[in-house]
Amino acid sequence: MILGMSTAAFTTLHVVISLISIATGFIVAFGMIGARRLPAWNALFLATTALTSLTGFLFPFKGVTPGIVIGILSILILIVAVVALYSKQLSGGWRGTYVITAMLAQYFNFFVLIVQSFEKVPSLHALAPMGSEGPFKIVQLLTLLLFVALTVVAFKRFRVEPALA
């Protein structure tokens, strides 16, 4: 049991939070590309992304796994994103810092989605049972290229003036 829930129920909760995080992350990304702030979506994205990592730490594990490392990196990146957005109000270089950290957190979420999909979806697992075969590598490379492109476009277009305190 985890937090009073069966492992299956907790896993379902973790997956739902993760999917909400990924969906809201794309809303935030396209908001930045459209030079829109979307404060409620940003807050939901940051909160659910943090919850994704935090709930991930509660699963039983032995030793440090790639998932643990990504979770730790994600939390560290989210701290910087929160500071950039809420404390520094996107002023000066903090605007770019927010774009990069938010997009990196979204990439980490999507990266884990792909890994989990290749592990859990039978048809994908058959294509890459070890998670290191060609189809898996191609999908991860295309995903990386997509996120680099989205980040560059968001960085160039997100020019919203900081909110006045």
N, C-alpha and C positions, 0 to 999 in steps of 0.2 A: 504494500500500500504506500501511496505517496500523497501527503497532505489529506489523509483520510479517504482517498479515492483508490479504487483498484488501479493497477498499472494500466489496464486498457482504457479506463475512463480518463485517467490523467494524460495518457498519450493522445486521446481524442481532443482533450482540452488544449494541449500543447500544439497539436496540428491546426486546430481552429484559430488559435492566437497567431500562429505563424502565417496562415493563409490571409488573415485580416491584415497582418503586417505587410505582407507582400503586395496585396491589393492597394492598400493605402500608400505604400511606397511608390507605386506607379502613378497614383493620383498626384502625389507630391512632386515626383519627377516631372510629370507633364505640366504641373502648375508652374514649376520653376522655368521650364522651357517657354511657357506662355507669360512669364514675368508676373505671376500672381503669387501672393503669399500663402493663401489657404491656411490660416492659423489653426482651425479645428482639425483639418486633415494632418497637418504637421504634428500636432500634439498627439493625435491617435497613432500616427506612424511611429513616432519616437517611443511612445508608451508600449505599444504592442511589440515593437522590435526589442525593447529592453525585456519585456515579459517573455518573449521567445527565448532569449538567452538565459534568463533567470530560471525559467521552468526547465530548460534543457539541463541545467546544472543539477536538478533534483533527481534525475534518473540514476539508477544504480550504475556504477562504472568501476572499473579497476584500472587505475593508472590514467595517464593523460592520453586522451584521444584527439584526433583532428577536430571533432565536434567541440570539445572543451576549449581547444586553442582558438577556434573561430568564435566561440561564445565570449571568451575573454577579450579578444580583439574587438569584437562588436561592442561590448560594454564600454571599453576605453574610447572607441570612436564615437559612441553615442554621448558620452560625457562631453567631449569636445563639441559635438553638434548642439547639445543643449546649451552650453555656454555661449556658443556663437549666436544662437537664435534668441535665447531669452536674456542672458546677461549682457552680451555685447550688442544686441539688437541689430545684428547684421551690418554693423558699421565698419567702414574701411575694409580691410582684408578679411574680416569675419564673415562677410557675405560669401566670398569664395570658399572659405573654410567650411561654412555650413553646406554649401553645394557639394563639395568633395566628400565630406564625412557622411552626409545623408545618403549620397549615391553609393558610397562604399558600403555602408550598412545595408542598403537595399541589395547590392551585389552579393554580399555575404549570405543574406536570406535566400536569394535566388540560387546561389551556388549550392547551399545545403538542400534546397528543394530538388535540384537536379540529382544530387548524390542520393538522397532518399528515394527519389523516383526510380533510379536505376537499381537500387537495392530492393524495393518493395513491389514495384509493378512488374508482374511476370514477363510480359513481352519485352520490356526494356532490360530486365535482368538477364534474359536470354541473349541479348545483344552484347552485354558486357558483364558477365558474371563476377569478374574480379574487380570491376570498377576502374580498370586501367586500359581497357581495350579501345580500339579506334573509335567506335561510335560515341563512347563516353567522352573521350578526349576532344572529338570534333564538336560535340554539343557544348562542352565547357569552353573551348576556344571561341566559338561563335558567341556564346554568352558574354565572355570577357570583352570581345570586340564591340558587342552591342552596348555594354555598359560604359566602356570608354567613350564611345560616340555620344551616348546620352549625356554623360557627365560633361563632355566638352561643350555640347550645345547648351546645356543648362547653365554652365559656367558663363558662357558668352551672353546668354539672353536674360538671366535673372538679375535684373538691375533695379529692383524695387528699392525705393528710398527707405531707410530705417524708420521705424515707428518713433514718434516723439514720446518722451517719458512724461 
